[in-house]
Amino acid sequence: MTRIATLTLNPAMDLAVSTARVLPTEKLRCAHPRHDPGGGGINVARVVRILGGDSLAVYPAGGPFGDLLRRALDDIGLAHLPVAIAGDTRESFTVDEQETGLQYRFVLPGPVLGEQERLGCLAALRGLHPAPGYLVVSGSFTPGIEPAFFDEMLALARQIGARLVIDLSGEPLAYAARRGGAYLVKPSLNELAGLMGRPLESEAAQAAALRELIQRGAAEIIVLSLGAQGALFACGDRLERLPSPAVPVVSAVGAGDSMLGAIVHALAQGYELGAAVRFGAAAGAATVMRPGTQLCLRTDVERLFAGRPLDAGA
């Protein structure tokens, strides 16, 4: 089985609670909190494992929340390799407003990573045996990590023979697109618009942006995640739009990570590209059905991918 390794430079312990109404000044009585390990690459690795794949998460960890993150990953049985850092791993939290169904997401900054800590993350990936077939870098860059870190990741992927997959935003995404060399890039619509420096509201504008990036050599495959509108992907001369299964939306946390994890898992299993993206759309839809910071269920993903209603038999 092809191993999929992920790197999460700015992981978090995700806290999810709900309260009747979010109001200023008032004391807000919350339901019992739920803690889940979070951060882009960790979520991707979790989804790959949920879907039956072989995944391993590499991440820096320090302080009380770093200890909690390690224990949480042990508890769910995810293979993981923490890199000790001096700073404290962050916490992020989500509040669901019961009366309105609105969700409030608070994302805290992460610790500063020093040069030796950055090199430690690279060394951890370089030392994996067996070497992974896919290397996924997903999530925000923590302070102390420059966009040029992409060059080190690309060189490492080539050294160990892995396909580099990235899910970044802002300047790290722009830098990676300028440099090229990634196997797959998965921006959201807002991230793609920021990358192109123009609004991309129409389907034609979105398609033109993907064609332009492919022609520039930004990546071999670009998958634009469009939430409830599905996905648009480009590879070579191929450009295809796929719908997302219609499901009730409970929480959007982790949907993009679930989509990416399912796509990479499907590709590692030998799926054709269009089928892999459709599998990813099913995983994203299965995740938005789950409350708080919970990720998809394998049975839901497989039923949505097969086009069967969720109350159908397995």
N, C-alpha and C positions, 0 to 999 in steps of 0.2 A: 504493500500500500504506500502511495506517495505521501511523504510527510510534508505538512504545511507549517512553517514556522512564522511567528508574528513578532514584531517589535512594537511595543507601546512605550514611547518616550515619556508620556505624561499620564500614567495610569491614575485611577481614583477608586476609592470606595464610594459607591453610589448609594445614597440614602433616599428612600421613597416613602412619603407619608401622604395622608389625605386629611382634609379638614372641610368643614361645612362651607366656609366662605373665607376668602383672603381679604382682610381688612387692615387698614393702618392702625397702629397704636394698640389695638385690642390684643389680648392674649388669645391665641388661636389654639384650641384644643385639637390635637391630632390623633388619628388612629395609630395603632401599633406600627412602628417603623419597620421597614425591610431594608436590609443591606445586601448589595450585590457587588461583586468585583466588576469594575468598569474601565473604560478607556478603549479606543478604537480597536487596537490589535488584540487586546484581551477578549473583547466581544467577538471578534472574528474567530479567534481560536475556540471560544466556547461554542459558537454555532457549528464550526466544522466538527467538533466532537459530538454535539447533539445529533448531527446528521450521519454519524457513523464513521467519520474520517479520523486521520491521525494528525493531531495538531499539538504544537508546543508553543507556549507564550514566553517570550523574553521581555523583561521590563525592569527598570530601576525601582528600588523600594527602600524606604527609610522611615524611621519614626513609628509612632503608634499605629497610624493607618497603614503603613507598610507591613507591619506585623499582622494586622487584621486582614489585609489583602492576601498575604501568603496563606494564612489559615483558611480563608474563604475559598481559595483555589484548591487547597488540599481537600476541603470538605466536598467540593463538587467533582473531585477526581480529575481535574484538568492537569495535564503535564505542563510544568512551568519551571522557569529558571530565573529567579530574581538576581539582580545585580545590586549589591549593597551601596547605598549612597549616604552622604552626611545629612542631607535635607530631609524634610518630612513629606511623604506621599500625601497628596491632597484628598479632600473629600468633596463630592458634589452632591447636590440634592434636588429632588423633584417633589413638587407639591401639587396634588390633584384636588381641585375645588369641586366638592360633591354637588353643590346646588346648580352649577353651570356646566360642569363637564370640562372646564378649562384646565389646562396644565401649565404650571410655572416651573421653569427649569433654571437652576442657579449653578453656574459653572465657575469654580474657583481656580485661581492660578496655581501652577505647580511649583516645585522647588527648582532652584538653579542647579544645573548639572555642570560640574567641572570637567576639565579635559580628560582626566584619568577615569572619571565615571562614564564619559562618552566612549572612551576607548574600551572600557570594560564591557559595555553593551556589544560593541563590535566583536570583541574577543569571545564573548559568550556564544554569539551566532557562528563565528568561525570554527569554534570547537565542537559543534554539534555532530554527533555520529549516530546514525547515518546523516549525511548532509540532506537538508530539505530540498524538495523539488521546486517548491514555491516559497518565496520570502515576501511577507506582507508587512509593509510599514504603514500604519494607520493611526490617525489621531493627531492632536496638536503637538507642535514642538514646544518643549518646556524651555523656560529661560536658560540661556547659555548654549543652546543649540542653534547654529546658524543654518540658513537654507542650503548652504554648500555641503551639509551633511549628506545630502542626496548623492553626491559624487562618491562618498565613502561607501554608501549602501550599494550603489550600482557596481562599484569595483568588487565589493565583497560578494555580491550575487554572482558575478561573472567568475570569480575565483572558485566558488564552491559549486558552480553549475546550476544555480537556481534561477527561476524566472522571478523578476522583481515586480511586485504589485504595490501600488501606492494609492492611498486615500488621504490626501492632505488638503489644506486650504491656504488662502492668502499667499504670502510671498514664497513659502516652501513649495506650494503647488506651481506657482508661476516659474520658479527656478527649475523645478523638475521638468516642466513642459519645454522650457527653453533648451535645456541640456539634452533631452530625449534619452532613449535607451531603455525605458521601462517597458515591461511586457504589457501591463494593463494599468490604466488609470481610471478611477471612478469618482468623478466630481458630481456634486449636486447642481441643481440649476443655478442657485445663487453663486456657488463657487465657480461655475463655468462662466457666468456673466462677469464676475470679477476678474477672471483670468483674461477674458476677451476685451474687457474695458468697454462693454456696451450692453444694453438690455437685450435679452433673448426671449421675448414674450411669445413669439410665433413659432410654430413647428418648423417653418422654413428657416428662420434665424438660427434655431437650435441645430438643424441639420447642417447649415452652412458652417457653423462654428466647429462641429465635429469633423467635417471634411477638411477644413483649414488646418486643424491640429494634426490630423493624420498626414496631410501633405507636408507639413513642417517636420514630421518625424517625432512628434511629441511622445508618442507611445505606439506600440503595435496595435493595441486594442484600447478604445475609449468607450466606457459605459456611462451614460448620463442617467442618473437616477432621478425620477420625476415623481416620486411618492405615489399617490393614488392614480396618477396618469401613466404609471408603468416605467418604461425605460426606453432609451434610444441608444443604439450602439453602432460603432463604426470600426471596420477593420479592412484595410486595403480599399478596394472599390465598393465594398459592401456597407450598406447603411440600412438599418432596420429598426422599426419602432414596435415595441411589444406592450400590450396592456398589462395592468396589474389586476389580480383578482379583487372583486368587490367584497369587502369585509367590514364589519363594524369596527370603528376606530376607538380604542381605549387609551393607548399611550404610544407616542411616536419614538420613545427612547429606544435606541439600539436598532431601529429599522434599517438604516443605511448600512450599519455594520453587519446585520444579518444577511442583507442582500449580497454584500461583498463576500462574506464567508461562504455562502451557498454557491455563488458563482465559481469561486476558486476551488471549492470542494468538487463541484461538478466537472470542472475542467480537468482536475487531477484524476477524476474517475473515467476520463475519456469522452465526456459529453461533447457533442458538437456545440459550437459557440452559441448559436441561437437558443438551443435547448438549455445551455448553462445559464444564460441571462434570464430565461423564463423561469428556471428553477430559483434563481436569485430573487426575482420578483415575487414568487410564491413565499419565500422565506421572509421577505420584508413585510408582506401582507400578514403572514402568520404572527409576526412579532407585534404589529400594531394592535392586534386583538388582545394582547396580554397586558395586565395592569403594571403600572410603575416601571421598574427597571428590569422586569422579567423578559427573557428572550423567547424565541419561537419554540414550539413543540414539533418534534420530527413528524408525528402523525399528521398534524395540520399542514405542514409544508408538503408532504407527499400527496395529500388529498387535493390541496389547491393546485399543485403542479399537474396532477392527473385530471383536473377539471371536475372533481367530484365534490358535492356539498359536504360541509364539515360534519354533518350528522349522519353521513353515510357510513356503512360498515367498512372496516379496514380491508 
